[in-house]
C-alpha cells in the first residue's frame, strides 16, 4: 500500500500539480525546473511522513536532484532524449526514473 500511496503522490505532483506553465517552461528556466522538482519532492516527502516513513535532508536532496536532472534532460532535450518522442519513449523513460526513485526510497527506508 505504501508503494501505491507514493505512486499516487508522484502522479499528482507530476501531472495536475505541474500544470501547463511548468511543463512548458521547465526546460527553458532553471527556477521553473526547481519549482516543479520541489513540488514533486514535497509531495513524496509529505506522503512518506503521513505513512510514518522518516525522511531526512539527504533523502529530500536525492529525490529533488534526481527528479530535476531527469526532467531537465527530457525537457531540454539532451542526449538520447533528442531522438525520442517526448510523449512516447521519452515519457516512459522519465516516468520509469521517477518510479525507480520511489522503489529505491521504499527499499532503503522500509525494506519494501
Beta strands, then each sheet from edge to edge (+ up, - down):
end
